[in-house]
Amino acid sequence: MDYLGELENKTIYIIRESYARFNKIALLWSIGKDSTTMVWIARKAFFGKIPFPVVHIDTSYKFKEIYDYRDSYSKKWGFELLISRNEDALSGGMGPGKGEKLDCCNALKTEALKQSIKEYGFEALLLAIRRDEHGIRAKERYFSPRTADFKWNYQDQPPELWDLYKSQVEASQHLRIHPMLHWTEVDIWRYIERENIPIVDLYFAKKGKRYRSIGCETCCAPVDSKADTIKKVIHELETTKEAERSGRAQDKEDTYTMQKLRSLGYM
């Protein structure tokens, strides 16, 4: 088995174990490269049919390409898609132009996620975060408990030695499960190339710019790039020293913004 096969095999194992242990489980899909890769692997794990819901947290400020891709491939791949929006916050005028980025992300992403968990009674959620993506995410575990009020204590995480995971939680808790934690950004792109996974074309350069990390349209900026194919993206990642999320507004605003968001229940 080659390196990518080993990465895939571990992810499949974690996804299958999670499904076996929890009756109410869902997969979070941002339609970005990482979560789309996890959707692809989940389909392989269950022979083409994902047996649990796929949830999209919709801020209403995503790129048009994101919505088009979501609607097209959710139908093509045939899974149950749940779209979660914090309608109260949106109707109250919450958006990128109101308050700090922290407030907007917390209201339209974290609170929308909390509402979805409460509405459907999810015991566990599968998320496609990676350790190399951000410093605070490097503190994560594959199986990460959240308190009854959805908070994450990043200073008190269970040890995970020799692939032994703490997958039991108290009745008042739920689990965030991270099957892609061991992947890197370039691993994702090499796997996309190998598997020929369709990806939103925002990731490919147009007029000398491309998006390396994609969130809300109002909070993302493209980076300078000539990488208009997967091979060129891989080559660029092998040589760049630029941070993956350098174009994401919430990461630039404050050194501890991501840490604050994640401690409140953010993805």
Stockholm file with secondary structure:
# STOCKHOLM 1.0

chainA/1-267         MDYLGELENKTIYIIRESYARFNKIALLWSIGKDSTTMVWIARKAFFGKIPFPVVHIDTSYKFKEIYDYRDSYSKKWGFELLISRNEDALSGGMGPGKGEKLDCCNALKTEALKQSIKEYGFEALLLAIRRDEHGIRAKERYFSPRTADFKWNYQDQPPELWDLYKSQVEASQHLRIHPMLHWTEVDIWRYIERENIPIVDLYFAKKGKRYRSIGCETCCAPVDSKADTIKKVIHELETTKEAERSGRAQDKEDTYTMQKLRSLGYM
#=GR chainA/1-267 SS CCHHHHHHHHHHHHHHHHHHHCSSEEEECCSSHHHHHHHHHHHHHTTTCCCSCEEEECCSCBCHHHHHHHHHHHHHHTCCEEEECCHHHHHTTCSTTSSCHHHHHIIIIIHHHHHHHHHHTCSEEECCCCGGGCTTGGGCCSEEEECTTCCCCTTSCCCCCTTCCCCCCCTTCEEEECTTTTCCHHHHHHHHHHHTCCCCGGGSCBTTEECSSCCBGGGBCCEECCCCSHHHHHHHHHHCCSCTTTTBHHHHHCTTHHHHHHHTTCC
#=GC SS_cons         CCHHHHHHHHHHHHHHHHHHHCSSEEEECCSSHHHHHHHHHHHHHTTTCCCSCEEEECCSCBCHHHHHHHHHHHHHHTCCEEEECCHHHHHTTCSTTSSCHHHHHIIIIIHHHHHHHHHHTCSEEECCCCGGGCTTGGGCCSEEEECTTCCCCTTSCCCCCTTCCCCCCCTTCEEEECTTTTCCHHHHHHHHHHHTCCCCGGGSCBTTEECSSCCBGGGBCCEECCCCSHHHHHHHHHHCCSCTTTTBHHHHHCTTHHHHHHHTTCC
//
